[in-house]
Amino acid sequence: MKRLAIVGALLGPACGGGATKPPAAPAPAGHAAHAGHHGHHAGHAAHDFADAAHWATVFDDPARDAWQKPDEVVALLAPGPGQIVADIGAGTGYFEPYLTRAVGGAGKILALDSEPAMVAYIAQRATAELWSNVVAQVIAADDPGLPTAGVDRVLIVDTWHHLPDRPRYAAKLALALRPGGTLAVVDFTRDAPMGPPAVARLDAATVAAELTAAGLVARIADESLPHQYVVLATKPTR
Ligand SMILES: C[S@@+](CC[C@H](N)C(=O)[O-])C[C@H]1O[C@@H](n2cnc3c(N)ncnc32)[C@H](O)[C@@H]1O
């Protein structure tokens, strides 16, 4: 696994971005960098995220803000004060400052990831940055581990294409959402200059169909992100 992480660093940015600031080694430009992106294959994309400190230089690169538009993403999800939000595939916690502000002290952010190193990284960051309402937890790759009707909002950024059985996962998320609750899937468009290789990319319409099949009311959001789409899906109230 460690060898894969090194290969990843040499190949350049992962699906979290990092288009403008490559890590340690020089990265090949554009799609060439992603053609050799390790661990991705048809159906879903596995990836090695064990080197959290390395991925922090990619995911938390301040230059990401210009295209990731985290305030806009969070505004679309619209979490409110006191709500419980699950951030699935939370990575190094890029979205946590925005989410924690939105729900306030009475709310809670569940920062969930299947990679223990990422969860440990977020837990340390939560302590250092005084995010008192962020709880970091390891989850299984095929199960968000959320209680029935236990969350108001779910955010999944650059992670949907990693899930092994998306229809089944969508059904679990539909169960976990409270009636009227919303989830947002943000992922790279087919022509984005960064992100997973072509074989692992999903159209927004595909994601929306997967969420609709799970019983949610899905729509492709109107937004201004240059490289990603946002699919919003709400659980009916009855
Ligand atoms: C590209 S990163 C995105 C991180 C974060 N959402 C962000 O926008 O910066 C993908 C994250 O999803 C996690 N991940 C991959 N497969 C997963 C799965 N099946 N369940 C939960 N997390 C997963 C990885 O460990 C990694 O932290």
The ligand as an SDF file (V2000), in Angstrom:
LIG
                    3D

 27 29  0  0  0  0  0  0  0  0999 V2000
  -10.6830   12.5800   -3.1540 C   0  0  0  0  0  0  0  0  0  0  0  0
  -10.8110   12.4610   -1.4320 S   0  0  0  0  0  0  0  0  0  0  0  0
  -11.9650   13.7470   -1.0670 C   0  0  0  0  0  0  0  0  0  0  0  0
  -11.8190   14.2800    0.3400 C   0  0  0  0  0  0  0  0  0  0  0  0
  -12.7710   15.3980    0.7140 C   0  0  0  0  0  0  0  0  0  0  0  0
  -14.1530   15.0440    0.4830 N   0  0  0  0  0  0  0  0  0  0  0  0
  -12.4300   16.6550    0.0030 C   0  0  0  0  0  0  0  0  0  0  0  0
  -13.2500   17.1280   -0.7940 O   0  0  0  0  0  0  0  0  0  0  0  0
  -11.3320   17.1760    0.2210 O   0  0  0  0  0  0  0  0  0  0  0  0
  -11.7430   10.9840   -1.2430 C   0  0  0  0  0  0  0  0  0  0  0  0
  -11.8700   10.5500    0.2110 C   0  0  0  0  0  0  0  0  0  0  0  0
  -12.8430    9.5080    0.2560 O   0  0  0  0  0  0  0  0  0  0  0  0
  -12.3630    8.4860    1.0870 C   0  0  0  0  0  0  0  0  0  0  0  0
  -13.0200    7.2640    0.6460 N   0  0  0  0  0  0  0  0  0  0  0  0
  -12.7420    6.5140   -0.4560 C   0  0  0  0  0  0  0  0  0  0  0  0
  -13.5860    5.4800   -0.5480 N   0  0  0  0  0  0  0  0  0  0  0  0
  -14.4360    5.6050    0.5030 C   0  0  0  0  0  0  0  0  0  0  0  0
  -15.5540    4.8430    0.9560 C   0  0  0  0  0  0  0  0  0  0  0  0
  -15.9560    3.7580    0.3120 N   0  0  0  0  0  0  0  0  0  0  0  0
  -16.1830    5.2340    2.0860 N   0  0  0  0  0  0  0  0  0  0  0  0
  -15.7730    6.3350    2.7600 C   0  0  0  0  0  0  0  0  0  0  0  0
  -14.7250    7.0990    2.3860 N   0  0  0  0  0  0  0  0  0  0  0  0
  -14.0770    6.7330    1.2610 C   0  0  0  0  0  0  0  0  0  0  0  0
  -10.8580    8.4950    0.9140 C   0  0  0  0  0  0  0  0  0  0  0  0
  -10.2010    7.8910    2.0110 O   0  0  0  0  0  0  0  0  0  0  0  0
  -10.5970    9.9880    0.8070 C   0  0  0  0  0  0  0  0  0  0  0  0
  -10.3550   10.5670    2.0610 O   0  0  0  0  0  0  0  0  0  0  0  0
  1  2  1  0
  2  3  1  0
  2 10  1  0
  3  4  1  0
  4  5  1  0
  5  6  1  0
  5  7  1  0
  7  8  2  0
  7  9  1  0
 10 11  1  0
 11 12  1  0
 11 26  1  0
 12 13  1  0
 13 14  1  0
 13 24  1  0
 14 15  1  0
 14 23  1  0
 15 16  2  0
 16 17  1  0
 17 18  1  0
 17 23  2  0
 18 19  1  0
 18 20  2  0
 20 21  1  0
 21 22  2  0
 22 23  1  0
 24 25  1  0
 24 26  1  0
 26 27  1  0
M  CHG  2   2   1   9  -1
M  END
$$$$
